[in-house]
């Protein structure tokens, strides 16, 4: 998701630094990177007169999103926030309840946290915009499986889509996920990615592995994510990291199940 233009950098100021720059922004996404963000702000301040430190970790609501700034070209947000209150999610605390962005920027990578919670009018505007883009659509923020109805499925059916993400973060999410995958049965297996959080609460590694396998068998391609809390970073044992890696790449999953997925 990192931008690739000549004024976007990761890490310390390079040896050959851009000249005539009035302001540098250091954007931090996760709490466990705050100290590194502060260090980088000091490092860049050695060469530039004004350095601002911010980002999602500081609770910014993101209403001033500018395409290509902090994220790569093609990413857009058409809504912010979410009305759900999932105990592991930072979105409600950082962005508040869902609100529609009337004058959203065009793009083909929709990063909304819960687009399907928006009004049908808003969703129709987003879908129409995506049909006009030069690249296939990607719903990387995730689509709430509970809200994938026949109208949504029909809208997506006549659209070029690279991939979309649903979610199966808990056992209770498996039923709605199966129903959503059935409605999206016209898509290829590898296009139906599924955010699959593992390691939350008291979940065992065996339970996590079983849930990932069931997501695969019902027609989704898991994207396993190790749970991380807001206030600290969990260093998972090697076994958990290995499990996560085995359920993150469609190519790896396909090879472990006997061949390329349809």
Secondary structure, 3 states (H helix, E strand, C coil): CCCCCCCCCCCCCCCCCCCCCCCEEEECCCHHHHHHHHHHHHHHHCCCCCEEEECHHHCCCCCCCCCCCCCCCCEECCEECCCCCCCCCCHHHHHCCCEECCCCCCCCEECCCCHHHCCHHHHHHHHHHHHCCCCCEEECCCCCHHHCCHHHHHHHHCCCEEEEEEECCCCCHHHHHHHHHHHCCCCCHHHEEEEEEECCCCCCHHHHHHHHHHHHHCCCEEEEEECCCCCCCCCCCHHHHHHHHHCCCHHHHHHHCCCCCC
